[in-house]
Amino acid sequence: MSKESKDVKVRKTIKRWQEIFIWIVAIAFVAGIALWALAVNYAPGAKKVKRTIEETVGYLTISGEPSKDQSYWVFPEEVEQKYGDLLAAYGNPQIDPVVEVPYVKTLIAVDFLNNKTMLYYAKVNDIKADKKKLDEEVKKEMDNIKKDQAKSQQIKAQYGSLSNYEKEFRKNKEQELIISAVKEKLGAISEDEIKKYYNENKNDIVQKYTKAEVEYATFNSKDEMENFVKLATEKGVTQAASELSVTLSPYTLQKGTLPEELEKEIFDATSTLVSLPYNNSFFVFNVKSVQKADTYENFVKTDGYTEVRNELTNKKFSDNFKKWKDENKVSFELRDPVYKAWYKALSSENKDLLSVYKEFYEQLFNEKGEVRTDVANEQKAAFLVVADRIVESTDTALEKVKEDVKGFEKKIVSSIYEATKGSSKEILRRMKEYNPENKQIAFDYYSKLYDEIKPYLSIGGAQYVMSQLFEVYQGFADLADSTSTELNIRADSIYKLYDMNKALDEPKVAKQYLTKLKEIKPDYSLDFEKAEKELDEMIKQKEALQQSTNTTNESTNTTNESTNTGK
């Protein structure tokens, strides 16, 4: 198999770092994106300004020399514009300025350069956009704009006229279609190739893509189970569940979840209702749909077929594109020292980690072994990626430097911490690990993490940040209960717990923390009387809602009982 291209290695390596960032896992460009929005600073009638390569953050190279065509250069404002669009698309989440910002901007810069490399490939190989499709896309866009008066006026103000916007849209859409055409050409996969892959990996594919969408209910006895099945057969599952007050829970059953003989009952069911005993309980499954991958013909009907096809297409494109770049000596260079450091840290081969580590050391430390003060903190932060990769590596050649790497990592983290005054959550997290006795650092870290997840709590999305929520809650609780911790830190931690429970709609628990805060620091900067009244009102509303729900349920049960008795 051919070697992976560096940009593919970036995408694999960053999976480890994505776990650090809550919001970044949703970013579309991690899987590869096309061109983004048009530039917002379009000036009608403006002449194309000749730029110098020193102004770029990166550029295409051919036979080791920078391309003289500035259309294959990437400028800082392009990265900033795309970064701003990205944040806006995800609701402007809080971003770690030292670690997340350079990490994301590096991916953006690399994405730009990859796209420009594909455009260069298209030029060399005379690949053009489908004119008919381009005209259709432009017409569709302009028709939609003309129907929307507000949007039309906004674009006129921004671009000077609709025709100016149309020219810009056409240019960007044309590039997007060219890039798609390049990917289609270099990644074209035949049906025979997919079938071959299926046959070679059949066991894994069957295991992964065989599944059933079901609703299930559990019963305490066989009689209860059979009674439900009988009624469901006569009146339908929904009506039976309503009459017998049975709760049906939706579930995606995948192969390997239950014992094989039980799964066979469900996956090979001739009826939508399957009843069976399991682990001293009695189950009824309402089988809504079954997806099998036991033969190639069945596999083609599953969503796994598209997934595998895309994976094979991307792999083939990556291999062929890398081969073409190597043969034609086409690459790119990142000029910006921050992006260059992050790209090297993320994409270097495992066998090169030792030399990359030494290179970083020479860049970041002076002759006395102290962290240099004239290097950007964002560039220093790239060392953490290298350090993590070395420490986690199983390569025996790296064993001898692991302790040194850990020591230098601590120096880098301390240097960034002193310079940024706790603005970076990731640096705070590492400082907390290095200094477990420092309660102020711990409080600052939990506060940063809480600020990040709080928006999820206010919209009822706690389930999306459950692990972080648990960490924050436990962290503040430990600080609040520690009598050896400074009073101000304990009080602030209790306040955070009060605030968190209020956001989680747990007013009774919040009131307990409010009472505790008043006891240990009655002069805390909070209007206790107003806060208590607010919590009392929340408690009242919750109790009224619960009472209303109970009354409704009792009424429903009485009606059902009356109906059943009448029969």
Summary of the structure (lengths in Angstrom):
residues: 567
radius of gyration: 30.1
end to end distance: 70.9
largest distance: 93.1
contacts: 1611
relative contact order: 0.08
helix: 68%
strand: 8%
